[in-house]
Structure formats: structure tokens, C-alpha cells
Amino acid sequence: MLKGKVAVVTGSTGGIGLAIARALAGQGADIVLNGFGEVLEIERLRAGIERDFSVRARYVPADMSRGDEAAGLVREAESTLGTCDILVNNAGIQHTAPIEAFPVERWDAIMAINLSQSFHTVRAAIPGMYRRGWGRIVNIASVHGRVASVNKAAYVAAKHGLVGLTKAVALEAAGRGVTSNAICPGWVLTPLIRKQIDIRAQERGIPDVEAQADLLAEKQPSKQFVTVEQIGGLALFLCSPAADQITGQELGIDGGWTAQ
Ligand code: NAD
């Protein structure tokens, strides 16, 4: 389905981003991986994608907290693999604290990575998508792009902003073969939420597995984690012809969290 297309997935050296990259590669897309990690481990992931799916895969170590590097990631995809047809803005970080104690530097970093990154990458990628008359922009937002939780001021603000950006771009791109959508996951068991589970286990003196169940019970009616493969499947669907007319949407995948 995606043979001949190039997909750039930010923050794809682990977690949700890696699962999305592998889902897109599974349908024939060439992949640009991005994110931090051990050099050898990243090379193992990159080579694994080439081997498992017979596609081209490149790794670009751009820092998504920097606008010039975010735009540069798209330019590098275009210069090494030819185009950027699918752009998945996935890199993201979290920090929890009440607003009066929220470190200013963490606010700035979350805004840069979780929101401004997407402005810079979309701005760089969309002219090529317009020229070719086809493009898919998939922004990985969160339930926190739709509703709030305590102690997450920066994350909630950035993800709501990302949903707004998704809609604005969808309107500009409408009718030009380019769609822009946001995926809004609930709890997914990745390193990003590890710290929150650890804090909960420590504060309540309970084992890890109980802290996980506790976290789910509080917000996610299904009481099950969303899996990274399920998010990969949804991103892939948004790149399929069935989704040609889906644009400007915030698609929940949250075990019922936002239905409450
Ligand atoms: P993760 O921590 O497992 O992975 C994050 C990825 O982003 C890693 O590859 C990391 O190297 C990369 N990254 C971090 N900072 C970067 C930077 N400055 N430049 C480039 N890459 C950078 O997290 P995850 O859970 O897979 O999260 C992926 C996205 O999904 C994030 O945007 C997150 O907000 C969102 N999300 C996660 C959950 C969840 O429960 N895990 C829920 C909703 C939304």
C-alpha cells in the first residue's frame, strides 16, 4: 500500500514511534528513524526494519527541541530518500508537578518538543506534499489534548495546542491530497509513563503491578493499556485510501477515558 512513499517518524527509537515506523514499513514505506538512544541499539533497530520489510531505513539524530533540527530532519529525508510523504510527529516528553512548582525549563522543553516541533516539521514538509498532491500528517497528541489532569500543565497545554495545529493545517491542506490528523492515546505502557508508575508504587508502598492497575483504574475504563501496535495500526489506517476524507480529526484510542 505504501510502496514508494517515505515516512518520517520523530522519536522512533522506542515506544509508540518505533511501532508506527514498523507498521508503515510493513506496508512498504521507506522509513526515517529519529530519536535518542544507544548507537548500537539504534543501528540494530534500523537494520531490523530494512531486513524485516525489505525497505530503506535511515536514522537521523535530530533534536526535536530545536526548530532548525526539526526542519532539517525533513530536508534530510528529502535529500537522502527523495521525499517526505508521511510525517508522524511523535517525539514527546512528560514532566509532572503542580504549576506553582513547575520548573520553567521543563515548561520550555515540553512546549518545544511536544508542540513547536510539529510546526517546524509540517512547515518544512508540506510544500513537497502539495507538489506531489499527496501527504499524510499524523500528530501523536494524547487524551491530554482533549481533557486535562492535575500536575500536567505543560503537557496538557502542549497537546491541546497540537490538536489545534492539526485542525488548522487540515483546513489549509483540504482538497490538496494532504490530510492532517491527531491520534489521542490513553495510557500506553512505555518509558514515558514509567516514572509515574514508579512514583505511585513508592508513595503507596505497593508492588509495580498494583501501581499499574491503580493508574489504569483511575482514568481508563477498559482497565487495559493501549498497545503500541494498536497505535501503529491506527496510524497506518490514516495513511490508507479509506482515510482520504478523514482530516482535522482528534482520534481517541483510550479505552473509554474521554467518554466519561
Ligand atoms: P517514549 O519515551 O517511549 O519515546 C519517546 C521517543 O521520543 C523516544 O524515541 C525518544 O528518544 C524520543 N525523544 C525524546 N526527546 C526527543 C528529542 N528532543 N528529539 C528527538 N527525539 C526525542 O514515549 P512514548 O510513550 O512512546 O511517547 C510517544 C508519544 O506518544 C509522545 O508524544 C507522548 O506524549 C505520546 N503519548 C504517550 C502516551 C503513553 O501513555 N505512553 C499516552 C498518550 C500520548
Boltz pocket constraint, residues with backbone or C-beta under 6 A from the ligand:
constraints:
  - pocket:
      binder: B
      contacts: [[A, 10], [A, 11], [A, 12], [A, 13], [A, 14], [A, 15], [A, 16], [A, 17], [A, 34], [A, 35], [A, 36], [A, 37], [A, 62], [A, 63], [A, 64], [A, 65], [A, 89], [A, 90], [A, 91], [A, 92], [A, 93], [A, 113], [A, 140], [A, 141], [A, 142], [A, 143], [A, 184], [A, 185], [A, 186], [A, 187], [A, 188], [A, 189], [A, 190], [A, 191], [A, 192], [A, 193]]
      max_distance: 6.0
